[in-house]
Each structure stands twice: as C-alpha cells, then as structure tokens.
C-alpha cells in the first residue's frame, strides 16, 4: 500500500470535470499538496496508508471557489457608501477616501480581512486588482491562499503611482518579485476603458504579448460608460479595445452587462474570458450580464464578487445563487444558468480565466488539492435530493467547514489555521474609526 499525506472522505463529491458529475461516498487521496486519486471510500484501505484521515459524512466536497474578480483591500470600505450608482459612488466616496487613506498598511490589513472572509467561505484562489499589489501578494503568501495579483494601471495619480508609465514600471517590478512564488501569479490590470487612455493600453498589449500575461479589466459595466465612449472616441469601449489589439484570449473582461449580439459573437470569436459579478451589478444598478447568451456562444465564464465596497461581501456561495437567479431573468428562461453551470463558473471557469485550469478548479488526479467541504446536514439544506442544487440554491457560506489549498488545511472545522482572527478584527476596528466620516 502507498503511504500518502491525507485522505478526505465525503458523502458527495462534485468534481466539476466531468461536467455534472456526482460521486457518492467517495474519497480524495492527497499527497505533497496534490490530488493523487479520487476513489470509492470502501477502496481506500486497500490502496493507501494516509498519515491523516478526515471523514465528512454529511458534506459535499467541491473544488475550492475561484473568486475571479475582487479588490481585496476594499474590505475595509464595506458599507462606506450604499445605494448609489457607480459614477457618484466612485467620485464622491471611493476615490476621495483612497487618495487620503490608502497606504501599504491599509492594503495589508484590508487584504488580511478579505482573505479570512474568503477562506471561511470556501474560496481558495482570488484575482485581485488594487494599489500596493506587492503588499497584497505578501499577505496572500503568508495566509497560504492562491492569488492572481493585478498590476493596476490608471491614467490619474493615486497613492500607488503618479502616471501610467510609473504604474507599469512598478507593476512589472512586482511581477519579477513574485514570479517564483508557486501560489502567486500576476496579471496586467488596466482599470477600465474610461480611466486608461490609448497609449498605455498599447503598452499593456505589448507587455502582455511579451510576458504572456493576461489582462484583467472592467469592461462594459454600465450604460453610461458606453455613451461616454461613443462621445469621446466614436466607438463603444469593446470596439475600442479591439482596435487596440486587446480583444484576444488574454483578456479577462469583468462585468460585460451592456452587450450587443455582435459583441457576444466577437467575444467568442476572439476567445476572451468574461467574469460575471452579479451582486455588484445589481447593487449599483449597472445591468445584467447576459451570461447564458455568452455561454451559448461558447464564451468562457468565471464568477467574481467584486470588492466588498460594492457588494458588500466576498461570498462565492451567495454569488452563485445571484448568478443563477439573475441569469434566468436575463435570459427570460428558467432553464438558463443551471446549478451545474454555475458551480463550474465559480470553480473551473474562474481557473480558466486566470490560466490556472491545469492546476486548480476541478477535483482530478494531478491537480492541486484546492478543496472546500460544505455541511449539508442542516435545517436550511435538508432534504438533499441533489447536492449541487442544494449548494447553489439553499446553502450559505456558514456551512463551509473546511478549506484546503495545496492540501494545506487553511480552514479546519470553521477555524482559520494561518490567520489570527482576533488580530484581524482589532485592526479592522481601528480602520473603522478612521474611515467613519466617509460613510455619508
């Protein structure tokens, strides 16, 4: 028999690949941080001698969620400005606060708070876009979570850089600093078409091609963005990005609520990735992403929470439900956005967007042991006729009991193992006192 590190038994496993799969009374065998086998529980003893064994007899085991779009440090702004549309929310509340308060310490404390929240909700990988990306990467390394760190670029000066060239120079230095970290990768992250002009976008395209980096960007988030682009550039933002050579398989376009049939066809033709953030779009009344139409066209879809300043949480289970329900409304079809498709969007789809699908996003031998266990033996989810439907339509993140990244047990029986919850709360309360007057 083969000696291995760990075996996790579960009542159900939804491996995501093959699509729609359900395994009953199976186990995942883990060694050196990787999945080496997925097999019936009854066969484990005859094949493996694990150093540790965990039985989750009432649980659904799924791949760890991939939060494919967020701004982690903005957790410290949770609830700072509610019930506003995007533009005044940014210009009247968020940007003034950022110019006066954001620092390396702010990003460190906000990112710790965000990572703790994500791990408690079963997220094992997140795609970030914010200032001081080096600090966000350091906090992710310390916590043990997987992260894609956005190298933000924006035209105007901020606490991180004074102009587009400085953003790029500092971002590329961060890329070099963390390129040897196994759980950290980087992406170029121009904020949006309305905040980044043509010259830096052309440089971004060149760097993306040379370094084989993906480009993470808010695109077609609101109808106002479309109108302004037509007035200023004579083109819709997606067409402008296409003209500049950015519409290609490296593009990770977030939101995409305002799309024509021709744009959906072009997105499919060019092989871009779309990240759906339904709760932020609903809260800001930005619109509904036509997720089913994109899927029908063959566009790869991921799911992201956006930042806690506009959501107001990093809850991927809640985001799945919102994606399912809003997707049905957008398609005017109750069959659209079914539970299996939504789970794939929250796991393997996000991994594809981040170019990590060979490493994570499904429960398969050879992949990293990035896993999440959800207890379905609760009043809120019993009876369970289909565990994936129970997860998407009934469960809450409080039912997540365990989260593993590379086989490391980062959340064990609801206890964070690499983060100090009391310290994180203490620092967050300190920032609350400093930021309270911005909540207006």
N, C-alpha and C positions, 0 to 999 in steps of 0.2 A: 504493500500500500504506500501511496505517496504522502509524504509529510508536507503539509501546507500551513499557511498562517491562520486562516479563518474559514468557517462555513456559516452562512446565514440561511436559515430555513424560513419559509413564508407560506402562509395559507394560499396566497395567489402571487404570481409574478406576471407583470405586463412588460415583456421585453422591448416593446415598440417595433423591433425588427425581428421576425417578420411582422408586417402590419396587422394589427387586430389580434395578435396572439394573446392567449391566456394560458398560463401554466398553473396547475393546481397541485398543492403540496409538493413544491419543488424547492431546490436549494441552489445557492450561488457559492461556488468554491473560489476562494481568493488567495493569491499568493504574491508576495512582493508588490502589492498595490494593484494587481491586475486580476481580472476575471479569467480563471482557467477552465471553468466548466459551469454549466447550468444543467442540473440533472434532478430526477425524482429524489425526494428526501429519503425514500426507502433504500436507495442505492449508495448513499454517501459512505456508510460504514465499510462497505466492501471495497471502496476505491481510495478513500483519503483518511489520513490521520491529522486532523486540524489541531493547532495549538489552542484555539478557542472556538466555541460553537455558540451561536445565538439562535434561539427559537422565537419566531414572531408568528404565533399560531393564529392570530386574528388579523393579520396585516396583509396589505397589498405592498409589494416591493416593486418600485419603478426606477428607471434611470433618474439620477438627480436632475432637477429642473435647471434649464439654462435660461437665465434672465438676459435676453439678448439686447436689451436697451435699458440703461438706467444712468443716473447721476448720483452715485452713492453718497458723496459728502452732503448732498442736499437733504439727507435725512434730518439734519439739524434745522431745516426750514419747514418741516412737516406742519402744515396748517398755518403758515405765516400769512398767506393771502388766499382766501377762499372765494368762490362764487364770482370769478372774473374771467373774461375771455383772455386768450393767450397774449395779445399785444399789450394791453394795460397791465396784465399780471407781470409780464417781463419788465416793462419800462417804469412802472410805478412802484413795484415792490422788489422783485428779484434782483435786477441789475443794480439799483442803489445799495441794497444790502450787501451784495457781493463786492462792490467797489470799496465799501467801508469796513467790512468784517472778515472777508475770506482771507485765510492765511494757511501756511503749512499746518499749523496746529488745528485749525478749523477742519481741514481736509482729513487729517489723521483721526480726529475724534468722530467726525461725521461718517467716515468710512468704516470705522470700527462698529459704530451703531448700526450701519446698514448691513455689514457682514453678519453681525449677530442676528439681526432680523431675518436675513435671507437663509442662514443655516437652520434657524428654528422653523422655517417654512419649507425646508427640503431643497433649497437651491444650492447647487454645487459649483456653478460657474456663472459669472456675470460679465457683461460687456459695458464698460464704463465710459463716460465722456464728462470730464471736468478738469478744472485747473489743478495744478500741482499733481500731475499724473504719476510722478515718481513716488510721491507720498502714498497715493492710493495703492500703487504696486507693492510698496513696502508693507503696508498693512495687510494686503491680501496674502503675501508670503508668510507673514507672522501668524496669520489665522489658519493657513493651510488650505484656503479655498482656491479654486481655479479662477483666473480672471483674464479678460481681454481688456487692455488698458488703452483708451483712446488718447491720441496725441492731438489735443484740441487746437484748432486754428479758427481765428475770427478776425475781422478787419480792425476792430477798435481796441484800444488799450484796456487791459484788465490787470488784476493783481499778479497774473502769471507772465504776461509779456506785453510789449508796447505796440507791436505791429506784426503783420503776417510773417515776415521773414524771421523774426525772433521766435514766434510760436513754432515755426518749422524747425529752426535750429535747436531749440530746447527740446522739442519733441523727439527729434532724431537722436539726441543725446540720451534721452530716456529709453528709446528703442535699443541703443547699444548697451546701456547699463543693465537691462534685464533680459537680453536675448539668450542668456544661458540658463535662466530660471525655467524649470520644466513646467510649472503651472501658470506661468505668465507669458502672454504674447501681447503684441501691440498692434494697433490699427491707426491709420491716419483718420482724424476726426474733425473735418470742417463742420462748423456748427450747423449751417443751413445756407441755402442759396441766397437768402435775403441778408445774410450777415458776412458773406465771403464773396469777394469780387473775382473777376475773371483771372487776373494774373496769378494770385495764389492758388486758385483752383487748377490752373495749368501746371504749376509746380507740383501740386499734390498728385496730379495724374502721373507726372514723370517719376516722382519718388515711389508711388505705388507700383509702377511698372518695374522700376529698377530693383526694388527691395521685395517685390511680390507681397505687398501689404494690401489688406482690404481697406475700404473707405467707409466709415460709419458716419451717417449724415441724416439730419431731419429733412424730409422731402415731402412737399405737398401736404403739409399738416393742416392748413386752413384755406378757406376760400379767399381770404384777404391776401395771403401770400401769392396766390395765382394772379389776382388783379394787379398787385403792385409790380410783379414781374412783367406782366404784359405792358404796363405803363412805362417801366424803366428800361426794359430790354427788348420789348416787342416779341417776347417768347414766354411760354409757360416755363416754370422752373425745370421740369423734367426735360423738356426740349433743349433748354439752355445747357444743362449738364450733358446731354447727348452731344450737342455741338462741340463741347469742350472735351469730349472723349472719355467722360467719366461713367457713362452708362455701359457697363460691362460686368463680367462675373465677379469682379472685386467690389462692386457697390453693394453696401448694406443700407437700404433706404428705409428709414423709420417713419411710421405713420401712414403715409400714402392714402389719405382719406379722400382726396379730390382727384379722381382718375377717369379719363375717357376710355372707351373701348380700345381706341388706337394706342393709348399709352399702356394699357394692360398687355396688348399684343406685343408692343415693343419691349416691355419689361421681360416677357417670356422669351422673345427672340434673342435678347442680349444676355440672358441668364443671370439677371440680378437677383439679389435676395431682398425680401420685404419683411420687416419686423412690425408686427401688429401690436399696438399699445392701446387697447380699447378703453380702459378705465380713465386714463389721462384724456383721451379724446372725448369721452363722454362728459367728464367733469368740466373741461374747458369749452364744451360745445363746439369742438373743432370739426366733427363729422364722423362718419363711419367708414372704416376701411372695407372695401369690397372683397373680403378675404376669400369667399367661395369662388367669385369670378376669377381672382388671381390663381387660386388652386386649380380651377378647371382649365385655365390657360397654361398650366404647368410651371407657374412661378413658385419657387421655394419660399416657404413662410416660416418665420420664427415668431416668438412671443416675448414681449418685454413689458415691464411695469412702468417704465419711465421713472422719474425721480419722485421721492416722497413729497416734494413740494407741490406736485400737481396731481397726485393720485388718490390718497395720501399714504400709500403703503407699498411694500415690496413683496406682496403676497401673490405668488405664482398660482396657487390653487384658486384664489379668488379671481385672478386674471383669466384663468382658463374658463371659469364659468361665464365671466363677462364676454370673453371672445366667442363662446358658443352661442350665448343668447343674442348678442348684437350681430353676430354673423348670420343668424337665421333671419333677423329683421332686415339686415342689409340686402340679403338675397331674396327676401319675401318667400322663404321656403323653409319649412320646419325640418326638412331632411338635411339641410346645409349645416356645415360646421358641426359634424357629429363628434361624439366623445373621443373616439379613437384618433380622428384627425387633430383634434385639439390637444390631446396628450402628445402626439408626435410634434406638433408645433412647439410645445413647451419644452421639448427634450431634443430629439434628433434634428428637428427643423432649425432650432436655435444653434445647435452644434454645427450644422451645415453653413449657416450664415457666418459663423466665426471661423470656418475652415478647421473645425475640430471634430468632425464627424467620424474620422478614423480613430479617434481616441476616446470619445465620450458620446452620450446621447442615446445609447441603447444598451441592453444587457446581453452582451455577447462575449464569448471567449476571445481573449486578446485585447479587449478594451480595458480602460482604466475602471477600477471599482468605484465609480461615482454613483452612489445609490441613495434612495430615500425610502423609508418604511412608514406607511400610514396605517394607523389602527382604525379598522372599520367596525370593530365591535363596540359601537357607541350608539346611544339612543338616536343620535342625529343621522346615522347611516344604516341602521338595521331596519328592515331586512336587506341583504345584499343579493340581488339577482345577477347583477353584472358589476364586478368590482371597478372597472374603468368608468362606467356611468356613475357609480356611487362617488368616485373621486371627483369627477368633473361637475356633477350636478348637486351633490349633497355634502361632501366633506368640507372641513375647514383646516386651516394650517395648524390649529391647535392639536390636530390628530396626528401630526408628524411626530414620531418618537425618536427616529434615528436618521442621521445623515452621515454618509461616508464620502470622502474624496481621496482617490488613490488608495482606497482601503483603510484610510485613517478615520477613526470614529470621532468626527467633529461634533456631533450631537448624539448623546447616548442617554436614552430614557429622558429626553427633554432637557438634558444638562449639557451646556456648552463646555467642551473639554480644552479648548485652546484660547478662550477669551474669558475675561473676568467680568461677569455681568454687573456686579456692584460698581466696579470702576467705570464701566461704560455709562451706566446710569448717572453716576456722580458727575462725570464730565458733561454729559448731555444737559443736566440741570443747570450747570454753570453757563452753558451757551444760551439756554432758555432765558436766563436773567439778562444777558447781554442783548439778546435779539428781540425781546418782548415788544419794544416800541415800534418795530417794523410791522407788527401784526395790526394792520389798520384797514 
